[in-house]
Amino acid sequence: MTELFSPAARELIAKKVLAHVASLDADGGPNVSPVWVELEGDDLVINTALGRAKARNLATDARVAVSIVDPDDDHSLITLHGSVVGFTTIGADEVIDRLAQKYLGVDAYPNRREGEVRVTVTIHPDRITRQPE
């Protein structure tokens, strides 16, 4: 089975790079949010909190686009179009803590708000473009 992400794309996503996730609001308008990201096999994983616009959008419309620009070379980027294939609160606190380790070097996500419920969103790409190819 061919991997969807090339080794170069995997290397980029392994960096402390922000991904920009585009989702669709209820009226069909675009919403773009910067997020932390990791790979799980051939799926992209992000984490957010319930009640936020991207969580609402991704829960109701699975279509999503993502762009990731290499912080070390702004001419090197990945764009993908795909679908949400997972949306769960189960294990979401562990995912945000893992992302906090990657991005902040801390063991626990420090910006939790009282009553916040984290959600992990899994995105499966239908099309990936890498520049330069």
BAKEDREN-180757 format. One record per residue: x, y, z of N, C-alpha, C, O in turn. Coordinates in steps of 0.05 Angstrom, whole numbers, padded with zeros to 5 digits, always signed. Example, Ala and Ser with C-alpha at 12.3 -4.5 7.8 and 13.67 -1.06 7.14 Angstrom:
// BAKEDREN-180757
+00264-00114+00156+00246-00090+00156+00264-00066+00156+00285-00066+00169/+00257-00045+00142+00273-00021+00143+00258+00001+00157+00268+00023+00161/
This chain:
// BAKEDREN-180757
+00017-00024+00000+00000+00000+00000+00018+00025+00000+00036+00027+00016/+00012+00043-00017+00028+00068-00020+00020+00088+00002-00004+00092+00007/+00040+00100+00015+00034+00120+00035+00025+00146+00021+00036+00153+00000/+00006+00159+00033-00004+00184+00021+00016+00207+00024+00019+00223+00006/+00029+00208+00047+00048+00229+00052+00076+00220+00045+00085+00198+00053/+00090+00235+00029+00118+00229+00022+00135+00232+00046+00127+00244+00066/+00159+00220+00045+00178+00224+00068+00184+00254+00073+00186+00261+00096/+00186+00270+00052+00191+00299+00056+00167+00312+00070+00170+00330+00087/+00143+00304+00063+00119+00316+00076+00117+00307+00105+00111+00323+00122/+00124+00282+00110+00124+00273+00138+00145+00288+00155+00140+00295+00178/+00168+00293+00142+00189+00308+00156+00180+00336+00163+00185+00346+00185/+00166+00349+00144+00155+00376+00149+00135+00376+00172+00136+00393+00189/+00117+00357+00171+00096+00356+00192+00107+00349+00219+00096+00357+00240/+00130+00336+00220+00143+00329+00245+00155+00354+00259+00161+00354+00283/+00159+00375+00243+00170+00400+00254+00149+00414+00271+00125+00407+00270/+00158+00435+00286+00139+00452+00300+00127+00472+00281+00134+00496+00282/+00110+00462+00263+00099+00478+00242+00069+00482+00247+00055+00463+00255/+00059+00506+00242+00030+00511+00243+00017+00502+00217+00027+00508+00196/-00005+00489+00220-00022+00482+00197-00046+00502+00198-00055+00510+00219/-00055+00509+00174-00079+00526+00172-00101+00509+00161-00100+00500+00138/-00122+00506+00177-00144+00489+00171-00168+00506+00162-00176+00524+00176/-00178+00500+00138-00201+00515+00127-00225+00497+00129-00225+00474+00119/-00245+00507+00142-00271+00493+00145-00293+00511+00135-00288+00534+00128/-00317+00500+00134-00340+00516+00124-00360+00522+00146-00369+00504+00160/-00366+00547+00149-00386+00556+00168-00414+00546+00159-00417+00537+00136/-00434+00549+00176-00461+00540+00170-00472+00553+00145-00488+00542+00130/-00464+00578+00140-00473+00593+00116-00456+00587+00091-00461+00599+00070/-00437+00569+00094-00420+00562+00071-00395+00579+00069-00378+00574+00051/-00392+00598+00086-00368+00616+00085-00344+00601+00097-00347+00583+00113/-00321+00610+00088-00296+00597+00098-00288+00606+00126-00293+00629+00133/-00275+00589+00140-00263+00595+00166-00235+00583+00166-00233+00559+00160/-00215+00598+00172-00188+00588+00172-00176+00592+00200-00178+00613+00212/-00164+00570+00210-00153+00571+00237-00125+00558+00237-00121+00537+00225/-00106+00571+00250-00079+00559+00254-00081+00538+00276-00094+00542+00297/-00069+00515+00271-00070+00493+00291-00044+00478+00292-00028+00478+00274/-00040+00465+00315-00018+00446+00318-00027+00420+00304-00051+00414+00302/-00008+00405+00294-00015+00381+00278+00006+00359+00282+00029+00364+00288/-00004+00335+00278+00013+00311+00278+00001+00291+00259-00022+00293+00250/+00017+00271+00252+00007+00249+00234+00002+00225+00251+00016+00219+00270/-00019+00210+00243-00025+00184+00253-00029+00166+00229-00051+00166+00217/-00008+00152+00221-00009+00137+00196-00011+00156+00173+00006+00173+00169/-00032+00153+00157-00037+00171+00134-00059+00191+00140-00071+00202+00121/-00064+00197+00165-00084+00216+00173-00070+00239+00188-00051+00235+00203/-00081+00263+00184-00072+00287+00199-00089+00289+00224-00113+00284+00222/-00077+00296+00246-00092+00298+00271-00088+00326+00282-00066+00336+00284/-00111+00338+00290-00110+00364+00303-00127+00362+00328-00141+00342+00332/-00126+00382+00345-00141+00382+00370-00151+00410+00374-00137+00430+00369/-00176+00412+00384-00188+00438+00390-00207+00434+00413-00207+00413+00426/-00223+00454+00419-00242+00453+00441-00270+00454+00430-00276+00469+00410/-00288+00439+00442-00316+00441+00434-00326+00469+00438-00318+00482+00457/-00343+00478+00420-00354+00506+00422-00339+00525+00404-00350+00546+00398/-00315+00519+00395-00301+00536+00377-00312+00533+00349-00323+00512+00342/-00308+00553+00332-00319+00553+00305-00309+00529+00289-00325+00515+00276/-00283+00523+00290-00273+00501+00274-00285+00474+00284-00290+00457+00267/-00289+00471+00310-00301+00446+00320-00330+00444+00310-00338+00422+00301/-00345+00466+00311-00373+00465+00301-00373+00459+00272-00388+00442+00262/-00356+00472+00257-00356+00468+00228-00348+00440+00220-00361+00427+00203/-00327+00430+00232-00317+00403+00225-00335+00381+00234-00335+00359+00223/-00352+00387+00255-00371+00367+00264-00395+00365+00246-00408+00344+00244/-00401+00387+00231-00425+00387+00214-00419+00384+00184-00437+00377+00169/-00394+00390+00176-00387+00388+00148-00359+00377+00147-00340+00390+00155/-00356+00353+00137-00330+00339+00138-00309+00349+00119-00286+00341+00120/-00317+00366+00100-00298+00376+00080-00278+00396+00093-00286+00413+00109/-00253+00392+00086-00232+00408+00099-00208+00412+00079-00203+00394+00063/-00195+00434+00081-00170+00439+00067-00150+00448+00088-00156+00461+00107/-00125+00440+00083-00103+00446+00102-00079+00456+00086-00072+00444+00065/-00065+00476+00096-00040+00484+00084-00019+00485+00106-00025+00493+00129/+00005+00477+00099+00028+00477+00118+00052+00488+00103+00060+00477+00082/+00064+00509+00113+00087+00521+00101+00111+00516+00119+00110+00519+00143/+00133+00507+00106+00157+00501+00121+00168+00527+00133+00174+00546+00119/+00172+00528+00160+00182+00552+00173+00211+00558+00165+00220+00581+00169/+00225+00538+00154+00253+00542+00146+00256+00549+00117+00277+00556+00108/+00234+00547+00101+00235+00552+00072+00206+00557+00063+00191+00539+00058/+00199+00583+00062+00171+00590+00055+00163+00584+00027+00141+00590+00019/+00181+00572+00011+00174+00563-00016+00167+00533-00016+00160+00521-00036/+00170+00520+00008+00164+00492+00011+00139+00489+00027+00137+00498+00050/+00119+00476+00015+00093+00475+00028+00077+00450+00020+00083+00437+00000/+00057+00444+00036+00039+00422+00031+00011+00434+00032+00004+00450+00050/-00006+00426+00013-00035+00432+00015-00049+00406+00012-00041+00388-00004/-00071+00403+00026-00087+00379+00023-00116+00385+00025-00124+00404+00039/-00132+00369+00011-00161+00370+00013-00169+00342+00023-00158+00322+00014/-00187+00342+00041-00195+00316+00052-00221+00318+00067-00237+00337+00064/-00225+00298+00084-00250+00295+00100-00244+00288+00129-00225+00273+00134/-00260+00298+00146-00259+00290+00174-00268+00261+00176-00291+00255+00168/-00251+00244+00187-00259+00215+00190-00260+00208+00220-00268+00185+00226/-00253+00226+00237-00255+00221+00266-00259+00247+00280-00247+00267+00274/-00277+00246+00300-00283+00270+00316-00291+00260+00344-00313+00250+00348/-00272+00261+00363-00277+00249+00388-00265+00264+00412-00244+00276+00409/-00279+00263+00434-00268+00274+00459-00252+00252+00474-00236+00259+00492/-00255+00227+00467-00241+00206+00480-00211+00208+00474-00203+00207+00451/-00195+00210+00495-00166+00212+00491-00157+00239+00482-00133+00243+00477/-00175+00259+00479-00167+00285+00468-00149+00300+00487-00132+00316+00477/-00152+00297+00513-00134+00311+00532-00105+00301+00528-00086+00316+00530/-00102+00275+00523-00075+00263+00519-00063+00274+00493-00039+00278+00491/-00080+00277+00473-00070+00287+00447-00060+00316+00450-00039+00323+00440/-00076+00333+00464-00067+00361+00467-00042+00362+00484-00025+00380+00479/-00039+00345+00503-00014+00344+00519+00010+00335+00502+00031+00346+00505/+00005+00316+00484+00027+00307+00466+00035+00330+00447+00059+00334+00442/+00015+00344+00437+00021+00367+00419+00035+00389+00435+00053+00402+00424/+00028+00393+00460+00041+00413+00476+00070+00406+00481+00088+00423+00482/+00076+00380+00483+00103+00371+00486+00119+00378+00460+00141+00388+00461/+00107+00372+00437+00120+00377+00412+00124+00407+00407+00146+00415+00400/+00104+00423+00412+00105+00452+00405+00117+00470+00427+00129+00490+00422/+00112+00462+00453+00121+00479+00475+00142+00467+00492+00155+00481+00508/+00146+00441+00489+00166+00427+00506+00157+00423+00534+00174+00420+00552/+00131+00422+00539+00120+00418+00566+00103+00392+00566+00094+00383+00545/+00100+00381+00590+00086+00355+00592+00056+00357+00590+00042+00338+00583/+00045+00381+00598+00016+00384+00598+00009+00411+00584+00023+00431+00588/-00013+00411+00569-00022+00435+00555-00029+00456+00576-00046+00452+00593/-00015+00479+00576-00018+00499+00597-00042+00518+00594-00047+00534+00613/-00056+00518+00572-00077+00538+00567-00105+00527+00570-00124+00539+00558/-00109+00506+00585-00136+00495+00588-00153+00516+00604-00143+00530+00621/-00178+00517+00596-00196+00535+00609-00215+00518+00626-00221+00495+00618/-00225+00529+00647-00244+00514+00664-00268+00506+00648-00280+00522+00634/-00275+00480+00650-00298+00470+00636-00293+00463+00606-00311+00453+00593/-00269+00468+00596-00263+00463+00568-00263+00433+00563-00253+00417+00578/-00275+00426+00540-00275+00398+00531-00260+00397+00505-00268+00409+00485/-00238+00382+00506-00221+00380+00482-00232+00358+00463-00246+00340+00472/-00227+00362+00438-00236+00343+00417-00213+00339+00398-00199+00358+00389/-00208+00314+00390-00188+00307+00370-00203+00303+00344-00223+00289+00342/-00192+00316+00323-00203+00314+00296-00183+00300+00278-00160+00308+00277/-00192+00278+00265-00175+00263+00247-00184+00269+00219-00207+00266+00212/-00164+00277+00202-00170+00285+00174-00156+00266+00156-00131+00262+00158/-00171+00254+00137-00159+00236+00117-00158+00251+00091-00178+00261+00081/-00133+00254+00080-00131+00269+00055-00141+00253+00030-00136+00229+00028/-00154+00268+00013-00162+00257-00013-00141+00265-00034-00136+00250-00053/-00129+00288-00030-00110+00299-00049-00089+00315-00033-00096+00332-00017/-00063+00309-00039-00041+00323-00027-00024+00335-00049-00017+00321-00068/-00017+00360-00046+00001+00373-00064+00025+00383-00048+00022+00396-00027/+00049+00377-00057+00073+00386-00045+00088+00404-00064+00092+00397-00087/+00097+00427-00055+00113+00445-00071+00139+00451-00057+00138+00455-00033/+00161+00450-00070+00164+00441-00097+00161+00410-00098+00165+00397-00078/+00153+00400-00121+00148+00372-00124+00174+00358-00130+00174+00333-00133/
